[in-house]
Amino acid sequence: MYLSTSKDILYIVLAFAVLWITIFLSWTLYYLIGILKDARDTVHGVKKAASAVESAMSHIKDKFGAIINILSVVGEGVKMAMGKVADRALGGNLEDDEDEPPKRGKK
């Protein structure tokens, strides 16, 4: 017979234990690889979204920069025009017009 001593039973039990441990470790490794793949896909999606947000923010920043430049030029023009209008309304000479001869009007 094959099971003549208790040592033979021990070897059979150890063989089954090693078999079950191997199956368990293989199953664990399979799921661990699946989890890592999902994590990689998630990180890739987050990087893609962050890149899109960064691109959008850069585009918005460029547009606001252009608008601010235009508004500063318009603001300077309005400031100069309002200064001239105010000076003429008060009847004084403009500082920029000192080289011009004074205008004579009918009295």
Summary of the structure (lengths in Angstrom):
residues: 107
radius of gyration: 43.1
end to end distance: 143.3
largest distance: 143.3
contacts: 185
relative contact order: 0.03
helix: 82%
strand: 0%
